[in-house]
């Protein structure tokens, strides 16, 4: 597989599939833009398997097969807890996404083991796991979004990488908590609940979907629940956004654009919790462009 062609395929996937991600990624220099596209395309493949319509056992097998192929990209052996499982060969040379990822990882300190966390998080989705405490939800968020934050920081390759990685992880948690609130109804229709049971009980909510397709919890209880979770997410943004001073100007602008879109969305949800009872809330294209432009201007100042 030609590396140039492989990167072109990853960038095409990113332009087509990454509605929010693409507003920031285009701000990067070519090498980093290509590398982050390869990271995104790989993460997207993992997510698509986890959210697929096939039987649970099939999706679990596909995720483990992809883990094997990523092990090959990273040049590592299977994890000790999985070493006893039979594994097929894992060629990557005919796969444009993994070809591009391998090339990116050869030039940048991308922590490929973070994909293990992402796969583990998607396996939890396939199993339909529920969460009793907020700490358990945070653990899930670190797997499915903090992992992407750490991968992204590897692409940025800041001078203080060790200091940047945990902050990128925190920012990933903030973004995933926003996703959880945005997708409350959609996830519930899939049989998934990501809000901790202890908070549902405290606010007297069940997130039951009624005949009209909307969440039936009393408005005052539902609004209080959503605002409580939004306040928690704000604290994670406050920590995660301290990552920006550790990044170069263009990497900081990229991150600020992506995080800014989710942060503004969180503000809309907190201001009108009822908006997510019956639909998936999103920002308009002009609003996303405005966030991206603001990020560029602020980082250039």
C-alpha positions, 0 to 999 in steps of 0.5 A, spaced: 500 500 500 502 506 497 503 511 503 501 517 500 494 513 498 493 511 505 494 518 508 489 520 502 484 515 504 484 517 512 483 524 510 477 522 506 474 518 512 476 524 516 472 529 512 466 525 511 465 522 518 468 527 523 463 533 523 466 536 529 473 533 529 475 536 522 474 543 524 480 543 528 484 538 524 485 542 518 489 547 522 495 543 523 501 542 518 501 537 513 505 532 517 501 532 523 494 533 519 495 526 516 497 523 522 491 525 526 487 523 520 490 516 521 489 516 528 481 518 527 480 513 521 483 508 526 478 510 532 473 511 527 473 503 525 473 501 532 467 505 534 463 503 528 465 495 530 462 497 537 456 500 534 455 495 529 448 491 528 451 484 528 451 479 534 455 481 540 460 475 539 461 477 532 463 484 534 467 482 540 471 478 535 472 483 530 474 488 536 479 483 538 482 481 531 483 489 530 487 489 536 491 484 534 492 488 527 494 494 532 499 490 536 502 488 529 503 495 527 506 497 534 511 491 533 508 488 540 506 481 542 499 480 545 497 483 552 499 477 557 491 477 559 490 475 552 496 471 550 492 464 551 487 466 545 489 463 538 490 469 533 490 469 526 496 473 522 495 480 522 497 483 515 497 491 515 500 492 508 494 492 504 490 496 509 490 504 508 488 506 515 493 501 518 499 503 513 498 510 514 498 509 522 504 505 522 508 511 518 505 516 522 507 512 529 514 511 525 515 519 525 511 521 531 511 519 539 504 516 538 502 512 544 499 506 540 497 502 546 492 507 547 488 504 542 487 498 547 483 502 552 479 505 546 477 497 544 476 496 551 471 501 552 467 499 546 467 492 548 464 495 554 459 498 550 458 491 546 456 488 553 451 493 555 455 495 561 451 500 566 455 504 571 453 505 578 458 511 580 460 517 577 468 514 578 466 508 573 463 513 568 470 517 568 473 510 567 469 509 561 470 516 559 478 515 559 478 509 555 473 511 549 475 519 549 481 520 554 485 515 549 484 519 543 486 525 547 493 521 549 493 519 541 492 526 539 498 529 544 503 524 541 501 527 534 502 534 537 509 532 540 510 537 545 516 539 548 513 537 555 509 530 553 509 527 559 505 533 562 501 534 557 498 527 556 494 527 563 491 533 561 489 531 554 486 525 558 482 530 562 480 534 556 477 527 553 473 526 559 470 533 558 468 531 551 465 524 552 461 527 558 458 532 553 457 526 548 453 522 554 448 528 555 448 530 548 446 522 546 441 521 552 435 519 548 439 516 542 443 511 547 437 509 551 434 507 545 440 502 544 439 500 551 445 504 553 445 508 559 452 512 561 449 516 567 451 513 574 445 509 577 447 513 583 445 520 580 439 517 577 436 515 583 438 521 587 434 525 582 428 520 581 430 519 574 429 513 569 430 515 562 425 511 560 423 513 553 415 514 552 411 512 546 412 519 543 420 517 543 422 522 548 424 521 555 418 521 560 422 523 566 418 529 570 421 536 567 424 539 573 427 532 575 430 531 568 433 538 568 436 538 575 439 531 573 442 534 566 445 541 569 448 537 575 452 533 570 453 539 566 456 542 572 461 536 573 463 536 565 465 544 566 470 542 572 473 537 567 474 542 561 477 547 566 482 542 568 483 539 561 484 546 557 490 547 561 493 543 556 493 549 551 499 552 553 503 546 553 502 546 545 505 549 539 500 555 536 497 550 531 496 544 535 493 549 541 488 552 535 486 545 533 485 543 540 481 549 542 477 549 536 475 541 537 474 542 544 470 549 543 465 546 539 463 541 545 464 546 550 459 551 547 454 545 546 455 543 553 453 550 555 446 550 550 445 543 554 445 546 560 441 552 558 436 548 556 436 541 558 429 539 555 432 540 548 435 533 549 429 529 551 427 528 544 433 529 539 440 529 539 442 536 539 448 539 535 451 546 533 449 549 527 455 550 521 456 557 522 456 556 530 462 551 529 466 555 524 465 561 529 468 557 534 474 555 530 475 562 527 475 564 535 480 559 536 485 561 531 485 568 533 486 567 540 492 562 539 495 567 534 494 573 539 
